[in-house]
Amino acid sequence: MEQALLQARTLIESTVVLHRRRSVGDTVAVARNGAAHLGESVERLIARGHHAVSVTLVGHGEFTESVLRVLGENPGRAAVRVLCTAETAPDVAERLAELPVERTEVRVSDSDLRAVLVVDGFTALMPANCAGGGEQFAVVNDMATVRALELLFAGTWGAARRLADHQRLSPRLRLELVRKILERLRAGHTDEAAAHEINVSLRTYRRYVAEILRDLDAISRFQAGARAVQLGLLPA
């Protein structure tokens, strides 16, 4: 699966380069327009969805704003899956709070995400920040590329934590130092070896471990590692 995701990422990145070279009349279209046109395209694609709308939101730019506005006003008929960063999660939770829970799911990931909208597995829209300024985006109709985008989304989605779980997490659990400690708890390292590896004192390491156990409501270090995987704090 990891190799497939790496191949999908390579295909996506090469496709973005190709987008910038093709004309609008090609199978893969590039639109170099302002934010108003981006919003219109997002609205048209989401309204067209019959089965599934999958979207990744990164940061607070025009793409994120357009998607949240359209979903908030008219989410359409399809099931909606929103994958977002921890930075974007509070805004997503607030703006999409009124959507029907049976057709909407939000998950949060700490992975390096790429903003994208995929509708019914046939069409995708990707922001394309090109030189020269102005809002730019690519509408992708090439089936191989859209399937690659779906594969990348599915892999990240499976490892992400549900929004409700994310909201219950202590901000401390998302620190880089805590991630390193969780990795060593899962691997079964001794406190002395783990503290030496991450360059902290043994006393500091044990204090962090106690706080992690409390935050994860875990009764053992092994359980803390397992809970970290379940919540998407560590890869499976």
Helices and strands as residue ranges (DSSP letters): H 2-19, E 29-31, H 35-48, E 52-57, H 62-73, E 79-84, H 89-95, E 104-108, E 116-119, E 123-127, E 137-140, H 143-159, E 161-162, H 163-168, G 171-174, H 176-187, H 191-197, H 202-215, H 221-230
